[in-house]
Amino acid sequence: MTLQRTDVDGVPVFWVDGPQPFTAHLIFRAGVRDESFMTTGLTHLVEHLAMSSISDLRQNHNAGVEPTFTSFTASGKAESVGSFLAAVCSAVSAPDLGRLDVEKKVLTAEGSGTVPPATAEHLRHRFGLSSFGLADVSPPALDALGSADVLEHLRVYFTAGNAALALSGPPPEGLRLALPAGSAHPPAAPARLRKSLPKWFEQGGPRLGLSFEVPADTEARREAARATSRIACRRALRTLRQEHGWIYDIDCLHIFEDDGRGVLCFESDPTAQHAEDVRLGLMAILRDLHLNGPTAEELNLEVEELQEHLDDPASAIDVAVAAAQSHLLGRAAVGHQEKAALAKGVTAEACRAALDWLEETAIFGMPDGTRPGDDSLKSDQDRTVDWLGGKEFRRSVRGAFYGVPGGSKLFVGDKGVTLSTDYTASIRWEDLVGVAVAPDGLVTLIGADSQEIVIRDVWFGDGRRAIETILGKAGEGRRFTPAALP
């Protein structure tokens, strides 16, 4: 099987001959990471608007939004798939904005995430409420997104210059991809939170997670990281499941960023009783791999399994999709032979090097209700708080009736907001990503690191003035009304 490329209406098309049914993935380099906290959900809304306007769906079809890409997929007869692709291009070129309010409701009802929930939490703890971290955010201001937001997002991201097509065969005769002209938009390198690592946090569910960064500046290093994660998962199944019975399964998600660094995030399912055993067991496996590397047998198994996958004709579309995505990221496309060569080139030393940053960049997500046995490991709650100063607002008499502790003070100044009560929290203006103003007057300031400051004007003397200053600093673009609880 040979990876081939052509162009249709300015859109690069990558294809490999594969079995029927004919399959297509129209991919745009647009995802959650291209949004802001206030516009979270915008890409998903665009995808919904496009799909809702396609009436003739005789072939199997789907669409989805990931952190980095948005894809429209279909399989069936080649001519039907071609019609679907033409309809998608027409829909993103001229969306039916009359369905905007309906699709917002559908999106809210769907409530699906772009990555598994435990991994999404890790991304938020590593990147904050921007870029990859937005995978863990439910759209806060979906109702405020209007036609202008949708059209601008389409204008920037859903163009021929920012798209690629993957096919499991040559392009259908007469295929048209009539997309607006536009520029490529390689993703910006994500900013990481200013936090000391390693650390741990309590997950919002029963899963256990471990994430850390890996070198990922070349395709060879990315392949070594993938191989290392798979080998670690096999070892974990053998020891943590087969020998001890502590887990049922384990998986790892790879995210390779655009600054030469990547993230591996392992997820497993221990009982609360054995959560710490699994954390320590997984770390022992990774430390052993870092110290000694995998065995020759483990590396050979990696090569054999990849070759078996590549020999399966059904892998044609996978290779074409990977090539299309690589193109959109500004990387060289990798075909079947190149993939096999990369796997054969992974050495024990390359796997060891993939784990060089394990200790210094680790984040542990403990299942709900558990904690690590290592008391020296910092918690996510161990924050260094900057005292930002500013005008002082003291607790009012009415604040006492609301249960605000005595001596509580609010400071609003040129640098940001500091609340001193039974805890101290600060958010700088440049780190303020949103301000939720509830109908009952409760105001929640949200920082880029997920720090929240919750206040009400009656809690402090002259509190209305404090709130007005905060809202003025936030501006309309960072202010929203939170959705009502069901």
VMD Tcl script that draws the C-alpha trace (Angstrom):
set ca {
  {0.00 0.00 0.00}
  {1.38 3.37 -1.03}
  {0.46 6.77 0.37}
  {-0.47 9.09 -2.48}
  {-1.29 12.78 -2.66}
  {-3.18 15.04 -4.99}
  {-5.07 18.33 -4.66}
  {-8.75 19.11 -5.22}
  {-9.85 22.75 -5.31}
  {-6.75 23.74 -3.33}
  {-7.30 21.10 -0.62}
  {-4.51 18.50 -0.25}
  {-5.87 14.95 -0.57}
  {-4.02 11.95 0.90}
  {-5.13 8.47 -0.05}
  {-4.17 4.83 0.25}
  {-5.99 2.02 -1.53}
  {-8.08 0.18 1.03}
  {-11.11 -2.12 1.22}
  {-14.72 -1.14 0.76}
  {-16.67 0.72 1.90}
  {-15.00 3.84 0.57}
  {-14.15 6.13 3.51}
  {-13.34 9.84 3.76}
  {-12.21 12.16 6.54}
  {-12.37 15.89 5.78}
  {-10.15 17.40 8.46}
  {-9.81 21.04 9.52}
  {-6.98 22.28 11.71}
  {-9.37 23.69 14.29}
  {-10.17 22.38 17.75}
  {-10.87 23.22 21.34}
  {-7.34 24.53 21.83}
  {-8.12 27.35 19.38}
  {-10.87 28.73 21.60}
  {-10.75 30.86 24.72}
  {-12.45 30.17 28.04}
  {-15.31 32.45 27.01}
  {-15.72 30.90 23.54}
  {-15.41 27.25 24.62}
  {-17.86 25.21 22.55}
  {-17.62 27.41 19.46}
  {-15.92 24.81 17.25}
  {-18.39 22.15 18.36}
  {-21.23 24.55 17.56}
  {-19.85 25.10 14.06}
  {-19.67 21.33 13.53}
  {-23.29 20.92 14.69}
  {-24.51 23.69 12.39}
  {-22.77 22.11 9.42}
  {-24.09 18.60 10.03}
  {-27.63 19.74 10.77}
  {-27.94 21.32 7.34}
  {-27.03 18.15 5.41}
  {-30.31 16.44 4.62}
  {-29.20 13.58 2.37}
  {-27.18 11.21 4.59}
  {-27.52 7.83 2.86}
  {-23.96 6.79 3.79}
  {-22.56 6.23 7.28}
  {-21.41 9.59 8.54}
  {-20.13 11.34 11.63}
  {-18.32 14.46 12.77}
  {-16.34 15.35 15.83}
  {-14.16 17.94 17.52}
  {-10.84 17.07 19.16}
  {-8.33 19.33 20.90}
  {-6.50 20.03 17.60}
  {-8.75 18.91 14.72}
  {-12.36 18.89 13.54}
  {-13.31 16.04 11.22}
  {-16.27 15.16 9.02}
  {-16.33 11.47 8.08}
  {-18.39 9.27 5.80}
  {-18.24 5.80 4.28}
  {-20.26 4.15 1.54}
  {-20.32 4.29 -2.24}
  {-17.71 6.67 -3.62}
  {-20.24 8.92 -5.35}
  {-22.36 9.22 -2.17}
  {-19.30 10.04 -0.09}
  {-18.35 12.67 -2.67}
  {-21.81 14.21 -2.35}
  {-21.46 14.28 1.43}
  {-18.09 16.07 1.20}
  {-19.53 18.64 -1.20}
  {-22.44 19.20 1.18}
  {-20.08 19.72 4.14}
  {-18.10 22.30 2.17}
  {-21.31 24.09 1.25}
  {-22.51 24.02 4.87}
  {-19.34 25.53 6.33}
  {-19.24 28.10 3.54}
  {-22.81 29.27 4.17}
  {-24.15 27.84 7.46}
  {-27.80 27.86 8.39}
  {-27.61 30.40 11.20}
  {-31.33 30.06 11.78}
  {-30.54 26.84 13.66}
  {-28.07 28.52 16.01}
  {-30.26 28.52 19.13}
  {-31.49 24.97 18.51}
  {-27.98 23.61 18.07}
  {-26.84 25.30 21.28}
  {-29.50 23.28 23.08}
  {-28.45 20.09 21.29}
  {-24.82 20.71 22.19}
  {-25.75 21.23 25.84}
  {-27.78 18.02 25.84}
  {-24.93 16.09 24.22}
  {-22.42 17.20 26.85}
  {-19.62 15.09 25.38}
  {-15.93 15.82 25.85}
  {-13.04 15.78 23.38}
  {-10.86 13.50 25.54}
  {-11.67 11.10 28.42}
  {-12.68 13.00 31.59}
  {-9.69 11.97 33.71}
  {-7.25 12.99 30.96}
  {-9.14 16.27 30.50}
  {-8.59 17.05 34.18}
  {-4.86 16.44 33.78}
  {-4.71 18.79 30.82}
  {-6.44 21.52 32.82}
  {-4.06 21.06 35.75}
  {-1.11 21.29 33.37}
  {-2.23 24.00 30.94}
  {-4.93 25.84 32.86}
  {-8.04 27.29 31.26}
  {-6.52 27.75 27.82}
  {-5.33 25.58 24.92}
  {-5.46 21.86 25.81}
  {-6.84 22.68 29.27}
  {-10.13 23.78 27.71}
  {-10.89 20.09 27.10}
  {-12.04 20.03 30.74}
  {-14.37 23.03 30.45}
  {-18.13 22.94 29.95}
  {-18.95 25.94 27.74}
  {-19.59 28.76 30.26}
  {-21.03 31.31 27.85}
  {-22.58 29.24 25.08}
  {-25.75 31.35 25.06}
  {-23.68 34.47 24.41}
  {-22.10 33.07 21.23}
  {-23.80 34.67 18.25}
  {-23.80 34.61 14.48}
  {-20.82 36.95 14.28}
  {-18.72 34.57 16.42}
  {-19.67 31.60 14.24}
  {-18.94 33.41 10.98}
  {-15.57 34.67 12.20}
  {-14.55 31.20 13.36}
  {-15.53 29.79 9.98}
  {-13.69 32.56 8.14}
  {-10.44 31.87 10.00}
  {-10.39 28.09 10.39}
  {-12.77 26.38 7.96}
  {-11.05 27.18 4.69}
  {-9.28 25.32 1.89}
  {-5.91 26.49 3.22}
  {-6.63 24.98 6.64}
  {-8.12 21.65 5.49}
  {-6.94 18.27 4.27}
  {-8.80 15.20 3.02}
  {-7.96 11.57 3.78}
  {-9.42 8.80 1.59}
  {-9.30 5.01 1.45}
  {-8.99 5.14 -2.33}
  {-8.55 7.61 -5.19}
  {-10.79 10.68 -5.17}
  {-14.23 10.04 -6.68}
  {-14.69 11.29 -10.21}
  {-15.96 14.87 -10.23}
  {-15.16 15.45 -6.52}
  {-15.45 19.11 -5.56}
  {-14.30 20.71 -2.32}
  {-15.63 24.23 -2.72}
  {-14.26 25.85 0.42}
  {-13.44 29.52 0.90}
  {-9.82 30.47 0.33}
  {-7.80 30.97 3.48}
  {-4.49 30.50 5.23}
  {-3.10 27.55 7.15}
  {-3.28 27.90 10.93}
  {-0.70 25.72 12.64}
  {-1.54 25.61 16.34}
  {0.26 27.90 18.75}
  {2.45 26.26 21.38}
  {0.46 26.01 24.62}
  {1.48 27.91 27.72}
  {1.92 25.90 30.90}
  {0.82 26.98 34.34}
  {3.41 28.52 36.62}
  {3.31 25.67 39.15}
  {5.99 23.58 40.76}
  {5.89 19.88 39.87}
  {5.50 17.05 40.73}
  {2.11 17.44 42.39}
  {-1.16 15.60 42.92}
  {-4.85 16.46 42.85}
  {-8.09 14.67 43.62}
  {-9.86 13.60 40.45}
  {-13.54 14.27 39.99}
  {-14.29 10.57 39.63}
  {-13.04 7.04 40.32}
  {-10.20 6.97 37.76}
  {-6.51 7.25 38.59}
  {-4.34 9.28 36.25}
  {-0.65 9.95 35.80}
  {0.65 12.44 33.27}
  {4.13 13.71 32.48}
  {5.98 15.41 29.64}
  {8.16 13.73 27.03}
  {10.60 14.98 24.38}
  {8.68 15.13 21.10}
  {10.58 17.35 18.67}
  {11.04 14.66 16.00}
  {8.88 11.86 14.62}
  {11.44 9.37 15.95}
  {11.08 10.72 19.50}
  {7.29 10.77 19.21}
  {7.35 7.13 18.11}
  {9.64 6.23 21.01}
  {7.20 7.88 23.44}
  {4.28 5.94 21.95}
  {6.19 2.67 22.15}
  {7.26 3.35 25.74}
  {3.67 4.02 26.80}
  {2.41 0.81 25.20}
  {5.17 -1.24 26.81}
  {4.39 0.34 30.18}
  {0.70 -0.53 29.75}
  {1.55 -4.15 28.95}
  {3.73 -4.40 32.03}
  {1.00 -2.80 34.13}
  {-1.56 -5.33 32.93}
  {0.82 -8.16 33.73}
  {1.69 -6.99 37.24}
  {-1.11 -4.72 38.47}
  {-3.89 -6.85 36.98}
  {-2.66 -10.40 36.47}
  {-0.47 -10.66 39.58}
  {-2.29 -8.42 42.07}
  {-5.83 -7.90 40.73}
  {-5.69 -4.18 41.50}
  {-6.95 -2.94 38.10}
  {-9.05 -4.11 35.20}
  {-7.54 -1.98 32.44}
  {-5.08 0.81 31.72}
  {-4.70 3.12 28.75}
  {-2.51 6.02 27.67}
  {-3.33 9.10 25.58}
  {-0.54 10.86 23.70}
  {-0.63 14.59 23.06}
  {2.28 15.98 21.08}
  {2.51 19.73 21.29}
  {4.12 22.22 18.96}
  {7.12 23.26 21.02}
  {8.95 19.93 20.93}
  {7.28 18.62 24.06}
  {4.49 16.12 24.50}
  {2.33 14.70 27.27}
  {1.61 11.08 28.08}
  {-1.45 10.57 30.28}
  {-2.09 7.13 31.76}
  {-5.55 6.26 33.09}
  {-6.52 3.24 35.13}
  {-9.40 1.96 37.24}
  {-8.27 0.79 40.69}
  {-10.59 0.46 43.63}
  {-10.12 3.19 46.22}
  {-8.49 0.63 48.49}
  {-5.68 0.01 46.01}
  {-5.33 3.47 44.43}
  {-1.98 4.15 46.09}
  {-0.74 0.63 45.25}
  {-1.50 1.29 41.59}
  {0.12 4.74 41.64}
  {3.30 3.33 43.15}
  {3.20 0.26 40.90}
  {2.89 2.34 37.74}
  {5.71 4.62 38.85}
  {7.88 1.59 39.58}
  {7.26 0.32 36.04}
  {8.14 3.68 34.49}
  {11.22 4.11 36.66}
  {12.46 0.68 35.69}
  {11.95 1.50 32.01}
  {13.85 4.75 32.50}
  {16.71 2.99 34.24}
  {16.98 -0.18 32.16}
  {14.84 0.38 29.08}
  {12.56 -2.26 27.55}
  {13.77 -5.74 26.66}
  {14.56 -6.82 23.12}
  {11.44 -9.01 23.22}
  {9.26 -6.04 24.13}
  {10.69 -3.94 21.29}
  {10.26 -6.81 18.82}
  {6.62 -7.19 19.89}
  {6.06 -3.50 19.16}
  {7.42 -3.93 15.64}
  {5.40 -7.11 15.05}
  {2.12 -5.59 16.21}
  {2.60 -2.45 14.11}
  {3.53 -4.50 11.06}
  {0.44 -6.67 11.58}
  {-1.67 -3.51 11.69}
  {-0.05 -2.07 8.58}
  {-0.52 -5.35 6.71}
  {-4.25 -5.15 7.36}
  {-5.87 -3.41 4.37}
  {-8.21 -1.63 6.81}
  {-5.23 0.42 8.05}
  {-5.22 2.37 4.77}
  {-7.55 5.07 6.06}
  {-5.59 5.35 9.34}
  {-2.39 6.06 7.44}
  {-4.14 8.59 5.20}
  {-5.69 10.37 8.22}
  {-2.31 10.54 9.98}
  {-0.76 11.99 6.82}
  {-3.50 14.63 6.52}
  {-3.11 15.62 10.16}
  {0.67 15.81 9.85}
  {0.29 18.09 6.84}
  {-1.98 20.42 8.82}
  {0.61 20.53 11.60}
  {3.41 21.38 9.16}
  {5.04 17.96 9.50}
  {6.11 15.50 6.83}
  {3.54 12.86 5.96}
  {4.46 9.32 7.02}
  {3.40 6.35 4.90}
  {3.30 2.61 5.64}
  {7.00 2.00 4.95}
  {8.09 5.03 6.95}
  {5.90 3.98 9.90}
  {7.41 0.51 9.88}
  {10.92 1.97 9.72}
  {10.20 4.28 12.65}
  {9.01 1.37 14.77}
  {12.09 -0.69 13.90}
  {14.27 2.29 14.80}
  {12.99 2.57 18.38}
  {15.79 1.46 20.70}
  {15.96 0.79 24.43}
  {17.97 4.00 24.78}
  {15.28 5.99 22.92}
  {12.63 4.64 25.31}
  {14.79 5.54 28.29}
  {15.21 9.07 26.92}
  {11.41 9.38 26.54}
  {11.19 9.17 30.34}
  {13.87 11.76 31.13}
  {11.29 14.28 32.39}
  {9.13 11.83 34.33}
  {10.10 12.83 37.86}
  {10.18 16.59 37.33}
  {6.93 16.95 35.37}
  {4.65 14.29 36.93}
  {1.07 15.07 37.93}
  {-0.91 12.42 39.80}
  {-4.70 12.39 39.72}
  {-5.95 10.34 42.66}
  {-9.44 8.78 42.59}
  {-12.15 10.71 44.39}
  {-11.74 10.32 48.17}
  {-8.12 9.10 48.08}
  {-4.70 10.68 48.41}
  {-1.07 9.62 47.93}
  {0.75 8.05 50.83}
  {3.73 10.38 50.22}
  {3.09 13.44 52.43}
  {6.00 15.28 50.80}
  {4.19 15.33 47.45}
  {2.59 18.72 46.98}
  {-1.15 19.02 46.53}
  {-2.80 21.20 43.93}
  {-4.20 23.13 46.88}
  {-0.69 24.13 47.97}
  {-0.72 27.43 46.12}
  {1.68 30.32 46.38}
  {-0.58 33.36 46.70}
  {0.58 36.79 45.58}
  {-0.77 39.62 47.74}
  {-1.82 42.07 45.05}
  {-2.88 44.99 47.25}
  {-5.28 47.72 46.25}
  {-8.31 49.36 47.87}
  {-9.43 47.49 50.98}
  {-13.04 46.42 51.53}
  {-13.80 44.98 54.97}
  {-16.51 42.52 55.90}
  {-19.83 44.26 56.50}
  {-22.32 43.59 59.27}
  {-24.57 41.90 56.71}
  {-21.60 39.76 55.67}
  {-21.57 38.24 59.17}
  {-25.16 37.06 58.66}
  {-24.08 35.41 55.41}
  {-21.41 33.46 57.32}
  {-18.40 35.45 56.08}
  {-15.62 34.93 58.69}
  {-14.63 37.86 60.88}
  {-11.64 39.82 59.65}
  {-12.32 38.95 56.02}
  {-11.08 41.55 53.56}
  {-11.29 42.11 49.82}
  {-8.61 44.05 47.94}
  {-9.18 45.41 44.43}
  {-6.24 47.19 42.84}
  {-4.23 47.83 39.71}
  {-2.75 44.33 39.67}
  {-5.87 42.31 40.42}
  {-8.07 40.99 43.23}
  {-7.11 39.40 46.56}
  {-9.61 37.85 48.96}
  {-8.44 37.22 52.52}
  {-10.87 35.17 54.59}
  {-10.37 31.71 56.12}
  {-8.14 31.24 53.05}
  {-6.32 33.67 50.76}
  {-6.75 33.78 46.98}
  {-5.51 36.18 44.33}
  {-6.22 36.58 40.62}
  {-4.28 39.01 38.45}
  {-6.18 40.95 35.83}
  {-4.12 39.39 33.03}
  {-4.98 35.92 34.38}
  {-8.70 36.61 34.68}
  {-10.48 34.46 32.07}
  {-14.09 34.99 33.10}
  {-16.48 36.55 35.62}
  {-19.77 34.75 36.28}
  {-22.50 37.12 37.47}
  {-25.46 35.14 38.78}
  {-28.97 36.64 38.82}
  {-28.92 36.55 42.65}
  {-25.82 38.78 42.70}
  {-23.19 36.13 43.41}
  {-20.01 36.98 41.50}
  {-17.35 34.37 40.69}
  {-13.95 35.43 39.35}
  {-12.18 32.66 37.43}
  {-8.42 32.64 36.96}
  {-6.39 30.93 34.27}
  {-5.20 28.33 36.80}
  {-8.81 27.48 37.80}
  {-8.52 29.58 40.97}
  {-11.93 31.06 41.85}
  {-12.87 34.00 44.05}
  {-16.54 34.06 45.06}
  {-17.99 37.29 46.47}
  {-21.24 39.15 46.91}
  {-21.47 42.92 47.22}
  {-23.35 42.83 50.55}
  {-20.54 40.85 52.15}
  {-18.30 43.93 52.26}
  {-18.68 47.57 53.13}
  {-19.04 49.55 49.88}
  {-19.05 46.15 48.17}
  {-21.06 47.44 45.24}
  {-18.17 49.71 44.32}
  {-15.78 46.74 44.50}
  {-17.99 44.71 42.16}
  {-18.34 47.61 39.72}
  {-14.55 47.99 39.59}
  {-14.09 44.28 38.96}
  {-16.70 44.20 36.19}
  {-15.16 47.26 34.62}
  {-11.76 45.59 34.55}
  {-13.23 42.39 33.14}
  {-15.14 44.16 30.39}
  {-18.07 42.66 28.51}
  {-15.83 40.08 26.83}
  {-15.08 38.21 30.06}
  {-18.47 38.51 31.75}
  {-21.22 35.89 31.55}
  {-24.35 34.68 33.29}
  {-23.91 31.10 34.52}
  {-26.37 28.51 33.29}
  {-29.16 27.69 35.70}
  {-28.79 24.42 37.57}
  {-31.19 21.68 36.46}
}
mol new
graphics top color blue
foreach p $ca { graphics top sphere $p radius 0.5 }
foreach p [lrange $ca 0 end-1] q [lrange $ca 1 end] { graphics top cylinder $p $q radius 0.2 }
display resetview
